[in-house]
């Protein structure tokens, strides 16, 4: 009887083992099926992506071939030759324009005749008891000399000058009573000349300030103009001016700023970096005539940008 029970126990254990083994095998098969499906999906995606890249590359190659054929066509080559000829024409005319603007700048640098002051002296606004005997205009400075029967008439005349136009700046006048050493006491008593005064008024003409801007490029050790010279007139009350600083395209070539000189002196590296970053230079206007020279260097040509030789 003991042996019979032992056989039943062994048989039961074997059945449990086979049941667990079967369940585990089914589980492994299920996971393996999932893995196969995932592998097939990944492979399908890779094949689809490969086909997509192949088709896309073919499309790009076809576009490149079409563009190349167009660029190599006689019509386009003719247009390219015309463009190169026009670029040379632009460079030549830029140099010519630079020469013209340089001459114009030289003319602007010379102050014109001070017609405002002479018009004022010739006008009918002068008092009847005042005589202008002499006046001298040298550059922007002027001196007026005359006589009057009243000490305060010269002061009134100065006030009239200052209020007539915003182009004069006068100083304190010199007023002296006229007296001749040969006169006798009775002459002074009986002659109205004893109330005669001479005066001298010195002043200056208020002129606009000018800023001359030159854009030059260093090519083979020499400088060539990139634009004409600009002459900007600044009113007397302005203390600053803004100068554009940016890349310049001339024909097929593009130039970038390399240095800036103000009245022949290079600005600091920090000021230059700020000017390039903001594409403008803020200049403190002190002198009557200021020169800003912006030097450029070649950045690229149109053929270099297309990947060819310059």
C-alpha atoms as one frame of an Amber mdcrd trajectory, in Angstrom:
protein
   0.000   0.000   0.000   2.899   2.329   0.755   4.333   1.776  -2.693   0.986
   2.570  -4.268   0.789   5.922  -2.506   4.343   6.772  -3.532   3.588   6.101
  -7.210   0.519   8.327  -7.042   2.586  11.151  -5.507   5.280  10.908  -8.190
   2.661  10.849 -10.924   1.008  13.970  -9.504   4.331  15.819  -9.380   5.091
  14.887 -12.979   1.717  16.181 -14.088   2.282  19.500 -12.287   5.719  19.813
 -13.876   4.415  19.216 -17.381   1.582  21.687 -16.831   3.994  24.404 -15.669
   6.384  23.621 -18.507   3.552  23.834 -21.031   2.355  27.200 -19.651   5.906
  28.558 -19.655   6.442  27.342 -23.196   3.257  29.022 -24.366   4.348  32.252
 -22.659   7.745  32.115 -24.360   6.080  31.421 -27.680   3.791  34.415 -27.165
   6.717  36.723 -26.358   8.656  35.327 -29.275   5.717  36.093 -31.518   5.651
  39.641 -30.268   9.382  39.982 -30.919   8.995  38.627 -34.445   6.174  41.045
 -35.148   8.226  43.952 -33.751  11.249  42.919 -35.829   9.113  42.729 -38.942
   7.661  46.182 -38.165  11.152  47.680 -37.649  12.368  46.072 -40.856   9.350
  47.431 -42.725  10.002  50.924 -41.391  13.690  50.706 -42.393  12.730  49.517
 -45.868  10.151  52.309 -46.198  12.647  54.923 -44.986  15.295  53.597 -47.358
  12.880  53.781 -50.265  11.886  57.317 -49.177  15.527  58.438 -49.057  16.190
  56.832 -52.410  13.250  58.586 -54.030  14.146  61.867 -52.356  17.775  61.644
 -53.482  16.623  60.884 -57.002  14.360  63.925 -56.894  17.189  66.140 -55.607
  19.586  64.751 -58.208  17.040  65.446 -60.921  16.643  69.036 -59.667  20.423
  69.474 -59.572  20.687  68.075 -63.080  17.940  70.410 -64.286  19.599  73.443
 -62.693  23.009  72.428 -64.059  21.588  72.084 -67.532  19.984  75.485 -67.173
  23.194  77.093 -65.912  25.145  75.562 -68.787  22.594  76.606 -71.393  23.679
  79.253 -73.935  21.020  81.703 -72.750  22.219  81.588 -69.155  25.893  81.799
 -70.136  25.047  84.909 -72.119  23.243  86.368 -69.108  26.276  85.567 -66.945
  28.561  87.356 -69.376  26.222  90.355 -69.359  26.176  90.318 -65.547  29.988
  90.285 -65.403  30.139  93.158 -67.890  27.627  95.148 -65.841  29.624  94.421
 -62.659  32.748  95.881 -64.274  30.691  98.849 -65.426  29.413  99.399 -61.888
  32.947  99.345 -60.479  34.147 101.793 -63.145  31.231 104.156 -62.623  31.648
 103.931 -58.852  35.201 105.236 -59.226  33.948 108.018 -61.500  31.166 108.891
 -59.062  33.689 108.931 -56.209  35.809 111.450 -58.128  32.767 113.674 -58.757
  31.648 113.585 -55.134  35.223 114.277 -54.035  35.231 117.488 -56.072  31.808
 118.376 -54.717  33.067 117.841 -51.169  35.979 120.178 -51.826  33.511 122.855
 -52.922  31.312 122.314 -49.860  34.336 122.605 -47.574  34.869 126.195 -48.663
  32.536 128.546 -46.833  30.505 130.715 -49.214  30.530 134.472 -49.071  28.744
 135.779 -46.016  25.869 137.464 -47.798  23.672 137.529 -44.699  25.840 140.070
 -42.914  26.326 142.315 -45.934  22.594 142.259 -46.643  21.945 143.322 -43.078
  24.442 146.188 -43.260  22.987 147.377 -46.583  19.429 147.243 -45.327  17.381
 150.232 -44.202  17.237 148.936 -40.638  20.280 150.933 -39.564  19.497 153.911
 -37.304  19.855 157.356 -38.876  22.409 158.463 -36.285  24.769 155.555 -37.034
  27.444 155.243 -39.699  29.202 152.008 -40.714  32.650 153.098 -41.821  34.225
 149.699 -42.415  33.604 145.978 -42.117  35.855 142.990 -42.743  34.834 139.345
 -43.219  37.584 136.744 -43.024  36.342 133.179 -43.233  33.749 132.946 -40.501
  34.996 135.957 -38.520  33.824 139.515 -39.032  34.629 142.992 -37.670  32.342
 145.997 -38.008  33.546 149.545 -37.344  31.498 152.742 -37.270  30.449 155.925
 -35.514  27.326 156.951 -33.671  26.050 159.922 -31.672  24.799 157.718 -28.838
  26.832 155.450 -26.594  24.038 152.871 -26.406  23.360 152.818 -30.148  26.133
 150.252 -30.718  24.579 147.964 -28.085  21.220 148.301 -29.778  22.853 147.477
 -33.103  24.368 144.305 -31.636  20.977 143.252 -30.378  19.530 143.830 -33.836
  22.260 141.666 -35.408  21.650 138.808 -33.020  17.890 138.931 -33.557  18.001
 139.343 -37.345  19.030 135.781 -38.165  20.335 132.743 -36.379  23.690 132.955
 -38.150  25.637 135.531 -36.096  27.520 135.321 -32.844  28.872 138.640 -31.514
  31.139 139.589 -28.637  31.180 142.582 -26.306  31.788 145.695 -28.438  34.499
 148.281 -27.970  32.955 151.789 -27.654  35.059 154.939 -27.280  34.186 158.604
 -27.260  35.667 160.348 -30.247  38.174 163.115 -29.425  40.734 164.894 -31.536
  43.816 166.235 -29.780  43.745 169.401 -31.920  40.355 170.422 -30.659  40.109
 173.377 -28.305  37.770 173.720 -25.353  35.460 176.128 -27.202  35.228 173.627
 -30.058  33.925 171.010 -27.671  31.433 173.479 -26.187  30.029 174.650 -29.511
  30.284 171.460 -31.625  27.965 168.489 -31.437  30.915 166.249 -32.301  31.683
 166.083 -28.594  28.874 163.477 -28.422  30.478 161.390 -31.153  31.426 157.740
 -30.404  33.360 155.131 -32.340  32.638 151.435 -31.952  34.049 148.115 -33.076
  32.012 144.894 -33.083  33.727 141.549 -33.529  31.885 138.281 -34.058  31.601
 135.083 -36.027  29.205 133.579 -38.503  27.521 130.417 -37.247  28.159 127.761
 -39.869  26.845 124.243 -40.271  29.220 121.385 -39.527  29.999 118.785 -42.162
  30.699 115.055 -41.904  32.437 113.488 -44.893  32.136 109.690 -45.139  34.369
 107.586 -47.411  33.890 103.848 -48.019  37.131 102.312 -49.303  38.296  98.734
 -49.878  41.862  97.453 -49.758  42.571  95.475 -52.953  46.084  94.345 -53.862
  47.674  96.886 -51.564  45.705  99.879 -52.812  42.352 101.385 -51.874  39.427
 101.526 -54.273  36.149 103.382 -53.660  33.039 101.330 -52.954  30.616 104.262
 -53.003  30.661 107.964 -53.605  31.634 110.363 -50.843  28.707 111.480 -48.702
  28.752 114.965 -47.191  26.240 115.324 -44.368  25.467 118.779 -43.012  24.875
 118.968 -39.252  23.104 121.895 -37.681  25.024 123.970 -35.164  22.964 122.698
 -32.240  23.648 119.017 -32.927  26.481 117.352 -31.035  26.240 113.799 -32.429
  25.648 112.134 -35.778  24.932 108.528 -36.806  27.037 107.012 -39.597  25.848
 103.760 -41.272  28.307 100.848 -41.008  27.272  97.771 -42.990  28.417  95.345
 -45.669  28.564  96.759 -49.207  27.900  94.857 -52.421  29.578  96.140 -55.595
  28.945  94.073 -58.691  29.717  90.442 -57.844  31.730  91.244 -54.716  30.648
  91.657 -51.106  32.790  93.673 -48.681  32.723  93.851 -44.888  34.096  96.632
 -42.624  37.627  96.081 -41.336  38.452  99.398 -39.624  37.128 102.932 -39.116
  39.165 106.142 -38.994  37.762 109.422 -37.677  39.793 112.448 -38.808  42.675
 110.102 -39.622  42.685 108.324 -36.230  41.457 104.734 -35.898  38.721 104.160
 -33.340  39.239 101.565 -30.591  38.515  97.865 -31.096  35.566  98.104 -28.710
  34.045 101.045 -30.582  34.583  99.256 -33.879  32.940  96.052 -32.600  29.948
  98.043 -31.339  29.657  99.875 -34.671  29.684  96.605 -36.636  27.202  94.964
 -34.255  24.758  97.903 -34.388  25.556  98.687 -38.065  26.107 102.334 -37.152
  28.719 104.621 -35.630  27.639 107.386 -33.247  30.064 110.255 -33.848  30.631
 113.185 -31.508  30.710 116.242 -33.775  33.329 118.695 -32.534  35.105 120.143
 -35.566  33.457 122.093 -38.364  34.615 119.494 -40.884  34.911 115.828 -39.911
  36.093 112.939 -42.069  35.045 109.331 -41.418  36.873 106.698 -43.452  35.426
 103.182 -43.318  37.868 100.607 -44.681  36.525  97.320 -46.044  37.904  93.913
 -46.964  36.599  91.431 -49.517  34.192  88.969 -47.923  33.212  86.907 -50.966
  32.350  87.093 -54.639  29.264  85.718 -56.335  31.257  82.825 -57.832  32.722
  81.961 -54.438  29.243  81.928 -52.928  28.196  79.439 -55.634  31.125  77.192
 -54.792  33.267  78.086 -57.818  36.561  79.859 -58.157  36.790  83.571 -57.691
